Amino acid sequence: SSQVLVNIKAAGVNPSDTYLRLGPEGPYAGNPQLLPKLPYTPGKDGAGVVEAVGSEVSDVAVGDRVYTTNAVTGTYASHAVCESRTVYPLPAVTSFAQGACIGVPCATAFYALHIRGALAPGDRVFIHGASGAVGLAAVQLARFLAGPEALVAGSAGTAEGEAAVLAVGASLAVNHRSVGYMDVLKKAAPEGFDVILEMFAHVNLPTDLALASHRAIICIVGSRSEDIRLNPRHFMNSEVDVRGVFLSMASPAEVAAVHASLRSFLVDGSLKPVVGLQLPLSDAPTAHREVMRPSAGGACGNIVLIP
């Protein structure tokens, strides 16, 4: 067997967990192949200790601290069965709660910036919706990839969110609910931003096009399934690329490269996943409400469940 049994110490909560729970009534209604077969235990991401390994497993051993993503049996549980290829060593400097935030949020952030966004040193970066799980990871990774002097800007919907964005290394934080926030960004980057990560594209894509530099890359990380109106001239004038980001479509080689890079970032301190809310596993319903509609008025880090 190539499977691993992990004693789950913390489980990460992602928006996609709620989509799966909603089943044919949710955002994946038009993509039934993405929905799980019942019975089903929620949870893709988790961190814990290896309790047992199959006969074909050689890269992890019983007792190892690990994190996992796309667990076979779901991480909202005391234990999860995982394919060994989805289990990764958890550095000693990273807590189990932080480890539960790596699989989807941190991997998505790096995949978006490095592979889809082709972020280069010196590029100006704007993360439109930077206070959530993916956003705070993206700010840290953008700072490392673009360099210490590069402009890395992020938006949030609350003062707490703005503070969190600045705390993880952003040069500038703006409130995207404030009138005139685009003016602040245009003043900071008169020539526009070279790479833009977008978490709410059905609302913000026209704004992103107005903030983009010549030949910028806009990466759509999140969006509702809604039609929007756009002027195609906005793509032409600046020769802007708009690219989708869907981590599940990454090749096995890309996934391996992403997690190898994330490990090095965790070890050297370039990446420290931010845990914004920690709840007992019995409060999973609250976690699902919070990940979609935060009671604080805006997202601020990752949500983690403790079995």
SEDORO-133896 format. One line per 8 residues: number of its first residue (from 1); their letters; for each residue x, y, z of N, C-alpha, C. Coordinates in steps of 0.05 Angstrom, whole numbers, plus 5000, padded with zeros to 4 digits. Layout:
N
NUM	a	X Y Z X Y Z X Y Z  ...
// end
This chain:
307
1	ssqvlvni	5017 4976 5000 5000 5000 5000 5017 5025 5000  5008 5046 4987 5023 5071 4986 5010 5092 5003  4994 5083 5022 4979 5102 5039 4992 5106 5066  4984 5128 5079 4995 5136 5105 4972 5143 5123  4973 5135 5148 4953 5142 5168 4965 5164 5185  4951 5187 5185 4961 5210 5200 4942 5216 5224  4954 5219 5247 4939 5228 5271 4937 5258 5269  4913 5267 5263 4909 5296 5257 4909 5313 5282
9	kaagvnps	4927 5332 5283 4928 5350 5305 4915 5377 5299  4912 5383 5273 4898 5408 5265 4889 5404 5236  4865 5415 5230 4854 5413 5203 4849 5441 5193  4857 5447 5168 4852 5473 5156 4824 5474 5144  4812 5498 5145 4786 5502 5134 4788 5521 5110  4779 5512 5087 4781 5527 5062 4753 5533 5051  4750 5554 5036 4724 5559 5023 4714 5535 5007  4733 5521 4993 4724 5499 4977 4712 5476 4994
17	dtylrlgp	4718 5475 5020 4705 5455 5037 4675 5460 5038  4668 5486 5038 4639 5492 5039 4626 5486 5013  4640 5489 4991 4629 5483 4965 4622 5453 4963  4640 5436 4973 4636 5407 4973 4613 5400 4991  4612 5413 5015 4590 5406 5033 4563 5413 5021  4561 5435 5006 4536 5443 4993 4528 5424 4971  4546 5409 4960 4540 5390 4940 4527 5402 4915  4507 5389 4904 4494 5399 4879 4479 5425 4883
25	egpyagnp	4477 5435 4908 4464 5461 4913 4484 5484 4914  4510 5477 4912 4531 5498 4915 4544 5506 4889  4567 5519 4891 4581 5529 4868 4591 5508 4848  4593 5483 4858 4603 5462 4840 4579 5447 4826  4556 5459 4827 4532 5446 4815 4537 5440 4786  4551 5458 4772 4556 5454 4744 4580 5436 4738  4594 5428 4759 4618 5410 4756 4615 5386 4775  4596 5369 4770 4591 5347 4789 4615 5329 4793
33	qllpklpy	4634 5329 4774 4658 5312 4777 4675 5321 4800  4671 5346 4810 4686 5356 4832 4674 5349 4859  4650 5338 4858 4636 5332 4883 4644 5304 4893  4646 5300 4919 4654 5274 4930 4630 5254 4931  4638 5229 4932 4617 5208 4935 4611 5205 4965  4587 5200 4971 4579 5196 4999 4582 5167 5008  4588 5161 5033 4593 5181 5055 4619 5195 5052  4620 5219 5064 4643 5237 5059 4651 5251 5085
41	tpgkdgag	4677 5252 5091 4687 5268 5113 4700 5293 5101  4692 5317 5109 4704 5341 5098 4733 5344 5106  4746 5363 5092 4773 5371 5099 4794 5361 5080  4808 5379 5066 4830 5372 5049 4857 5374 5064  4859 5395 5080 4885 5401 5093 4886 5393 5122  4910 5385 5130 4914 5379 5158 4943 5375 5165  4949 5374 5191 4976 5369 5200 4975 5351 5224  4996 5335 5227 4996 5317 5250 5020 5299 5250
49	vveavgse	5016 5275 5261 5039 5256 5264 5032 5230 5250  5051 5219 5235 5047 5194 5221 5044 5171 5242  5022 5157 5239 5016 5135 5258 5021 5107 5246  5018 5106 5219 5023 5080 5206 5029 5086 5176  5045 5068 5164 5051 5072 5135 5047 5045 5121  5041 5047 5095 5038 5023 5079 5065 5012 5071  5064 4988 5060 5089 4973 5054 5105 4986 5032  5093 5003 5016 5107 5016 4993 5117 5044 5000
57	vsdvavgd	5112 5053 5025 5119 5080 5032 5147 5081 5043  5164 5099 5032 5191 5102 5042 5199 5130 5048  5183 5150 5041 5191 5178 5044 5182 5190 5071  5164 5177 5085 5157 5185 5113 5157 5160 5130  5159 5165 5157 5160 5142 5175 5142 5148 5199  5135 5127 5213 5119 5130 5238 5133 5149 5257  5117 5168 5267 5128 5188 5286 5135 5215 5273  5136 5216 5246 5144 5241 5233 5122 5262 5235
65	rvyttnav	5130 5287 5239 5111 5309 5237 5107 5316 5208  5082 5318 5200 5076 5322 5171 5052 5340 5168  5049 5350 5143 5024 5363 5135 5014 5349 5110  4989 5350 5105 4977 5336 5082 4957 5353 5068  4951 5347 5043 4930 5360 5029 4917 5339 5011  4891 5343 5006 4875 5323 4991 4875 5296 5004  4871 5296 5030 4870 5270 5045 4848 5253 5033  4853 5227 5033 4833 5207 5022 4807 5207 5038
73	tgtyasha	4810 5208 5064 4786 5205 5081 4777 5231 5095  4790 5253 5090 4782 5278 5102 4796 5283 5128  4802 5309 5133 4818 5316 5156 4802 5326 5179  4775 5329 5176 4759 5337 5199 4753 5312 5216  4775 5302 5227 4773 5277 5242 4798 5274 5259  4798 5253 5276 4822 5248 5292 4844 5236 5276  4837 5221 5255 4857 5209 5238 4848 5212 5209  4867 5212 5191 4861 5213 5162 4880 5194 5147
81	vcesrtvy	4868 5180 5128 4884 5164 5109 4892 5181 5086  4917 5181 5079 4928 5198 5057 4945 5182 5038  4945 5189 5013 4965 5178 4995 4992 5191 5002  5013 5175 5002 5039 5184 5011 5049 5208 4994  5041 5210 4969 5050 5232 4952 5038 5259 4961  5018 5258 4978 5005 5283 4988 5013 5289 5017  5033 5275 5027 5042 5279 5054 5070 5290 5053  5074 5313 5068 5100 5327 5066 5111 5332 5094
89	plpavtsf	5138 5332 5097 5150 5337 5123 5142 5365 5133  5136 5367 5159 5129 5392 5171 5153 5402 5187  5166 5424 5180 5189 5433 5194 5184 5438 5224  5204 5435 5240 5201 5437 5269 5192 5465 5277  5199 5486 5260 5192 5513 5267 5163 5520 5261  5149 5501 5248 5121 5506 5241 5103 5490 5259  5083 5503 5271 5065 5489 5289 5045 5472 5273  5031 5454 5286 5011 5438 5273 4989 5456 5262
97	aqgacigv	4981 5476 5277 4960 5494 5268 4969 5509 5242  4994 5518 5242 5005 5530 5218 5007 5510 5195  5015 5486 5202 5017 5465 5181 4991 5459 5167  4969 5462 5182 4943 5457 5170 4935 5478 5150  4951 5500 5148 4945 5522 5130 4962 5521 5105  4977 5501 5101 4996 5501 5079 4984 5490 5053  4971 5467 5055 4962 5452 5031 4948 5467 5009  4927 5481 5016 4912 5497 4996 4920 5526 4996
105	pcatafya	4920 5540 5019 4925 5569 5018 4954 5576 5009  4974 5565 5022 5001 5572 5015 5009 5561 4988  5000 5537 4982 5007 5526 4955 4993 5542 4933  4969 5550 4938 4955 5567 4918 4969 5593 4914  4977 5606 4936 4991 5632 4934 5017 5629 4917  5033 5609 4923 5058 5606 4909 5053 5598 4880  5034 5580 4875 5028 5571 4848 5018 5596 4831  5002 5613 4843 4992 5636 4829 5015 5656 4823
113	lhirgala	5031 5662 4843 5052 5682 4839 5075 5672 4821  5084 5648 4826 5109 5639 4813 5103 5625 4786  5083 5608 4785 5079 5592 4761 5059 5607 4742  5036 5615 4752 5017 5628 4735 5024 5658 4731  5034 5671 4752 5040 5699 4750 5068 5706 4741  5085 5687 4740 5113 5691 4731 5126 5715 4745  5121 5718 4771 5132 5740 4786 5162 5741 4785  5174 5764 4779 5203 5767 4776 5212 5788 4796
121	pgdrvfih	5238 5787 4803 5249 5807 4822 5244 5835 4812  5235 5852 4830 5230 5880 4823 5202 5886 4813  5186 5865 4808 5158 5869 4799 5142 5883 4820  5123 5899 4811 5104 5912 4829 5080 5893 4832  5072 5887 4856 5051 5867 4861 5028 5879 4877  5004 5873 4868 4980 5880 4883 4963 5855 4888  4957 5851 4913 4940 5828 4921 4913 5839 4929  4893 5835 4912 4867 5847 4916 4850 5828 4934
129	gasgavgl	4851 5833 4959 4839 5814 4979 4862 5799 4993  4878 5814 5008 4903 5803 5018 4902 5794 5047  4879 5798 5060 4878 5791 5089 4868 5763 5095  4860 5748 5075 4851 5721 5079 4874 5702 5079  4868 5676 5079 4888 5655 5081 4908 5656 5058  4897 5656 5034 4915 5657 5010 4929 5684 5009  4915 5705 5014 4926 5732 5012 4950 5737 5030  4948 5729 5055 4970 5734 5073 4994 5717 5066
137	aavqlarf	4990 5693 5056 5012 5677 5047 5024 5690 5022  5007 5701 5004 5017 5713 4980 5033 5738 4985  5026 5754 5005 5042 5777 5012 5070 5769 5020  5072 5749 5037 5098 5740 5046 5115 5729 5023  5102 5713 5006 5117 5701 4984 5124 5721 4963  5106 5741 4958 5113 5762 4939 5136 5779 4949  5137 5784 4975 5160 5799 4986 5186 5784 4981  5186 5758 4984 5210 5742 4980 5217 5741 4950
145	lagpealv	5197 5736 4933 5203 5732 4904 5209 5758 4890  5195 5780 4898 5200 5806 4884 5224 5821 4896  5230 5815 4921 5254 5828 4933 5246 5848 4954  5265 5854 4972 5259 5871 4995 5251 5900 4988  5259 5909 4965 5254 5937 4957 5229 5940 4939  5218 5917 4930 5196 5918 4912 5170 5928 4925  5152 5939 4909 5126 5948 4919 5108 5924 4920  5099 5917 4944 5080 5896 4948 5056 5908 4963
153	agsagtae	5034 5912 4949 5010 5924 4961 4988 5903 4964  4972 5908 4985 4949 5889 4989 4925 5904 5000  4902 5893 4994 4877 5906 5004 4863 5888 5024  4847 5901 5041 4831 5886 5061 4805 5902 5065  4786 5890 5079 4761 5902 5083 4757 5914 5110  4777 5911 5128 4775 5922 5155 4802 5933 5163  4802 5950 5184 4827 5960 5195 4845 5938 5205  4832 5917 5218 4847 5894 5228 4861 5880 5205
161	geaavlav	4846 5877 5183 4857 5864 5159 4880 5879 5147  4878 5906 5146 4900 5922 5136 4925 5919 5153  4921 5919 5179 4944 5915 5198 4957 5888 5194  4941 5867 5189 4952 5841 5184 4968 5840 5159  4959 5854 5138 4973 5854 5112 5000 5868 5115  5000 5890 5130 5026 5904 5135 5044 5887 5152  5033 5873 5171 5049 5858 5190 5065 5836 5177  5055 5825 5154 5069 5803 5141 5087 5813 5118
169	gaslavnh	5090 5839 5116 5111 5849 5097 5102 5866 5074  5076 5874 5073 5067 5891 5051 5079 5919 5054  5084 5932 5031 5094 5960 5031 5070 5979 5036  5047 5970 5028 5023 5987 5029 4998 5970 5032  4980 5979 5049 4954 5966 5053 4932 5987 5049  4911 5979 5034 4889 5997 5030 4863 5982 5037  4842 5997 5043 4816 5986 5048 4800 5987 5023  4794 5963 5012 4780 5963 4986 4750 5970 4988
177	rsvgymdv	4741 5977 5013 4714 5987 5016 4713 6017 5018  4737 6029 5017 4739 6058 5019 4738 6071 4992  4724 6093 4990 4723 6109 4965 4751 6120 4961  4761 6117 4937 4787 6129 4930 4811 6110 4935  4806 6085 4942 4829 6067 4947 4846 6063 4921  4832 6064 4898 4847 6061 4873 4866 6084 4869  4858 6108 4877 4876 6131 4874 4901 6128 4890  4898 6116 4914 4922 6111 4931 4941 6092 4917
185	lkkaapeg	4930 6071 4905 4946 6051 4891 4959 6062 4866  4944 6079 4851 4955 6091 4827 4978 6111 4834  4975 6124 4856 4997 6142 4865 5022 6126 4872  5017 6103 4885 5040 6086 4894 5054 6073 4870  5038 6067 4849 5049 6053 4825 5038 6067 4801  5049 6091 4794 5040 6106 4771 5040 6091 4744  5059 6072 4742 5060 6056 4717 5044 6030 4719  5031 6027 4741 5014 6003 4745 5028 5980 4758
193	fdvilemf	5013 5959 4764 5024 5935 4777 5029 5914 4757  5052 5900 4760 5060 5880 4741 5046 5853 4745  5041 5846 4770 5026 5822 4777 5004 5828 4797  4980 5820 4790 4957 5825 4808 4944 5798 4814  4940 5793 4839 4925 5769 4848 4897 5778 4856  4877 5766 4844 4849 5774 4848 4833 5752 4862  4820 5759 4884 4805 5739 4900 4774 5742 4895  4765 5763 4882 4737 5768 4879 4732 5780 4851
201	ahvnlptd	4739 5764 4831 4741 5774 4804 4715 5783 4792  4693 5771 4801 4667 5779 4789 4659 5808 4796  4672 5819 4817 4668 5847 4824 4692 5864 4816  4716 5854 4819 4740 5871 4818 4756 5870 4792  4750 5852 4774 4767 5850 4750 4769 5876 4734  4747 5892 4731 4750 5917 4717 4770 5936 4731  4769 5936 4758 4788 5952 4774 4816 5943 4769  4821 5917 4769 4847 5906 4764 4859 5915 4737
209	lalashra	4842 5915 4717 4851 5923 4690 4860 5952 4690  4846 5968 4707 4854 5997 4709 4879 6001 4724  4887 5981 4740 4911 5983 4756 4935 5969 4744  4931 5955 4722 4952 5938 4710 4972 5955 4694  4997 5946 4695 5018 5958 4679 5017 5946 4651  5035 5956 4634 5038 5945 4607 5047 5916 4609  5032 5898 4597 5037 5870 4597 5037 5858 4624  5020 5868 4641 5016 5857 4668 5002 5830 4666
217	iicivgsr	5004 5815 4687 4990 5789 4690 4971 5791 4713  4946 5787 4708 4925 5786 4728 4917 5757 4733  4921 5747 4757 4915 5720 4764 4889 5718 4780  4869 5704 4769 4843 5702 4783 4844 5677 4801  4846 5683 4827 4847 5662 4847 4819 5654 4857  4801 5674 4857 4774 5670 4867 4753 5686 4852  4729 5675 4848 4708 5689 4835 4682 5673 4839  4660 5687 4840 4634 5674 4838 4629 5667 4809
225	sedirlnp	4612 5648 4804 4605 5640 4777 4583 5659 4767  4592 5683 4758 4574 5703 4748 4584 5716 4723  4567 5723 4705 4575 5738 4681 4580 5767 4689  4600 5780 4677 4606 5808 4682 4609 5822 4655  4608 5849 4655 4612 5865 4632 4640 5876 4632  4654 5873 4610 4682 5884 4607 4685 5896 4580  4701 5917 4579 4709 5929 4554 4734 5916 4544  4733 5901 4522 4757 5887 4512 4781 5906 4506
233	rhfmnsev	4775 5931 4501 4797 5950 4496 4817 5952 4519  4806 5946 4543 4824 5948 4567 4846 5926 4566  4840 5904 4553 4860 5883 4550 4880 5892 4528  4870 5904 4508 4887 5912 4485 4907 5934 4491  4896 5955 4504 4913 5979 4508 4938 5973 4523  4936 5956 4543 4960 5950 4560 4971 5922 4554  4959 5908 4535 4968 5881 4529 4969 5863 4554  4947 5865 4569 4946 5851 4595 4938 5821 4591
241	dvrgvfls	4950 5804 4606 4943 5776 4607 4925 5771 4632  4903 5758 4629 4886 5749 4651 4887 5719 4652  4896 5708 4674 4900 5679 4677 4885 5667 4700  4873 5645 4696 4859 5631 4717 4879 5616 4734  4872 5612 4759 4888 5597 4778 4870 5576 4791  4877 5551 4787 4861 5529 4799 4881 5507 4806  4889 5506 4831 4911 5489 4840 4907 5460 4832  4882 5451 4830 4877 5423 4823 4886 5417 4794
249	maspaeva	4890 5438 4778 4899 5433 4750 4929 5433 4747  4944 5438 4769 4973 5438 4768 4982 5409 4762  5004 5407 4747 5015 5381 4740 5029 5369 4765  5033 5342 4765 5047 5330 4788 5074 5343 4793  5088 5349 4771 5115 5362 4774 5113 5389 4786  5092 5405 4778 5088 5431 4790 5081 5429 4819  5064 5410 4826 5056 5407 4854 5081 5400 4871  5097 5382 4861 5122 5374 4876 5140 5398 4880
257	avhaslrs	5143 5414 4859 5160 5438 4860 5149 5458 4879  5123 5462 4879 5110 5481 4898 5116 5474 4926  5112 5448 4933 5116 5440 4961 5145 5439 4970  5162 5433 4951 5191 5435 4957 5199 5463 4964  5189 5482 4948 5195 5510 4953 5183 5520 4979  5158 5512 4985 5145 5520 5010 5160 5510 5034  5171 5486 5032 5186 5476 5055 5210 5494 5060  5224 5502 5040 5248 5519 5044 5240 5546 5055
265	flvdgslk	5217 5557 5046 5207 5582 5056 5200 5580 5086  5188 5558 5093 5180 5553 5121 5205 5551 5139  5225 5537 5129 5249 5532 5145 5265 5558 5149  5267 5575 5128 5282 5599 5131 5266 5623 5142  5241 5619 5147 5224 5640 5159 5212 5659 5139  5215 5655 5113 5203 5672 5093 5173 5669 5093  5163 5646 5102 5134 5641 5103 5126 5631 5130  5108 5646 5143 5096 5638 5168 5066 5639 5166
273	pvvglqlp	5053 5616 5161 5024 5617 5158 5010 5630 5182  4991 5647 5177 4977 5662 5198 4951 5648 5205  4949 5640 5230 4924 5628 5240 4907 5650 5253  4885 5656 5240 4868 5677 5250 4847 5669 5269  4838 5643 5267 4817 5633 5284 4821 5603 5288  4821 5595 5313 4825 5567 5320 4800 5557 5336  4788 5536 5326 4763 5526 5339 4765 5496 5343  4750 5485 5363 4749 5456 5365 4734 5444 5342
281	lsdaptah	4740 5419 5336 4728 5405 5313 4697 5406 5315  4687 5405 5339 4657 5405 5342 4645 5431 5333  4661 5452 5329 4652 5478 5318 4656 5481 5288  4658 5458 5274 4662 5460 5245 4640 5476 5231  4614 5475 5240 4594 5492 5227 4601 5522 5229  4611 5530 5253 4619 5558 5256 4642 5565 5238  4661 5546 5235 4684 5551 5218 4675 5555 5189  4655 5540 5180 4646 5542 5153 4631 5569 5148
289	revmrpsa	4617 5578 5168 4605 5604 5166 4626 5626 5166  4646 5624 5183 4666 5645 5185 4684 5647 5160  4690 5624 5147 4707 5625 5124 4694 5638 5100  4667 5638 5100 4653 5651 5078 4643 5679 5085  4634 5683 5110 4624 5709 5118 4635 5715 5146  4659 5725 5148 4671 5730 5174 4655 5749 5192  4651 5741 5217 4635 5758 5235 4649 5784 5241  4676 5785 5237 4691 5809 5242 4688 5830 5219
297	ggacgniv	4674 5821 5198 4669 5839 5176 4689 5836 5153  4710 5820 5157 4729 5815 5137 4748 5793 5145  4760 5780 5126 4778 5757 5131 4804 5767 5144  4815 5750 5160 4841 5756 5173 4855 5730 5180  4868 5718 5160 4883 5694 5164 4867 5668 5160  4879 5646 5169 4868 5620 5165 4850 5612 5188  4832 5594 5183 4815 5582 5203 4823 5553 5206  4827 5544 5231 4837 5518 5237 4819 5504 5258
305	lip	4814 5478 5253 4799 5462 5272 4818 5443 5287  4813 5440 5313 4830 5423 5330 4813 5399 5339  4820 5375 5330 4804 5350 5338 4806 5346 5369
// end
